[in-house]
């Protein structure tokens, strides 16, 4: 069967689960009656039964995701590096082990859902293959490696009607909801300016491809690790962690942290597509991301919200310290956000935690509004519930797509400078979102998609 029976070890009955789920949902304001399809009707998975889950890319973040799905069945594990995946193999000794996700999906017919936590360049290839087979998908951030892949993943999710979630855990947190409620309450007036930052990269960037050719470790299938990326010799400069800085495999500082940090801006301020993106970056090249960058996004009005200028900083770059912030208080941490409203400012951390109006005296005087935005049952729990017929998860591909596009467009603007006479100067791209094109710099359109190595690519939806 596709899903195991009731979880007797936990003493959880079908009726008990439904009663508990209804209470949680009602408290969160999500729904007060359990929809008929959640009860396990035709084509739906009863909430009292456990999902059969496969982990793909389990050596790092993937293992953490699987552990967050405690209570479900981890039936299969797939990784191209058996040494790096040893921890997951130990944690789930009964799960079937695979190296090639394609063979695993063909062989393991009982899989209901997959967790994809590979390097970025494989996200779309794996996710679309799984969705085409009717599998629910949890994919780590960034959702995809290119804008074109984002849209292909969204279309696949719509076509095959599967439950999806992107791995930006802060979207389920309390902080981002408080920020939205305060801004809607007019706590700092209309917001026209936002600054967001990270200390990343903490891996090498601004470097060229290594020239030496060490042997491939016996525990690694290098060809499968490359997947759709252009062929190149193995080197330890690319893995297991540093792939983030290489354009062929990762999405650099912005891609690594933007889906976390910028979610605190995109969600409360209802941001869709920007009209333009302007990037200033140091030491841009065709192989790796810059040592540091500053990126300016311009967004149009949304409803009763005014136009917005969003500035992103990485590599140690920071916005000016606001006068309202007391001298003895730190301005955020390694990551953070500063909202600038007509009547005040709000700061928060990477995941939206600890939002504060500054100065602290103004925060203490603020009469907080009622909590009107539904609270989450938990980031991974949202996805599990969606897989079993519940409401869509909060960061499903339809919702996560625009955020991911914003992040990836910053990288497009950075890459547009590589090898150009204006290298080291700001490069501005105008964005035509409906037509997925850059009208003022058509040569930059090539960074919106990519060419896949022979034998790989996005399967038709």
Secondary structure, 3 states (H helix, E strand, C coil): CCCEEECHHHCCCHHHHHHHHHHHHHHHCCCCCCCHHHHCCCCCCCCCEECEEEEECCCCHHHHHHHCCCCCEEEEEECCECCCCHHHHHHCCCCEEECCHHHHHHHCCCCCEEEECCCHHHHHHHHHHHHHCCCEEEEECCCCCCHHHHHHHHHHHHHHCCCEEEECHHHHCHHHHHHHHHHHCCCCCCEEEEEEEECCCCCCCCCCCCCCCCCCCCCECHHHHHCCCCCCCCCCCCCCCHHHHECCCCCHHHHHHHHHHCHHHHCCCCCCCCCEEEEEECCCCCCECCCCEEEEEEECCECCECCEEEEEEECCCCCCCCCCCCCCCCCCCCEEEEEEECCEEEEECCCCCCCEEECHHHHHHCCCCCCCCCCCCCHHHHHHHHHCCCCCCCCCHHHHHHHHHHHHHHHHHHHCCCCCCCCCCCEEEECECCCCECCCCHHHHHHHCCCCCCCCCCCCC
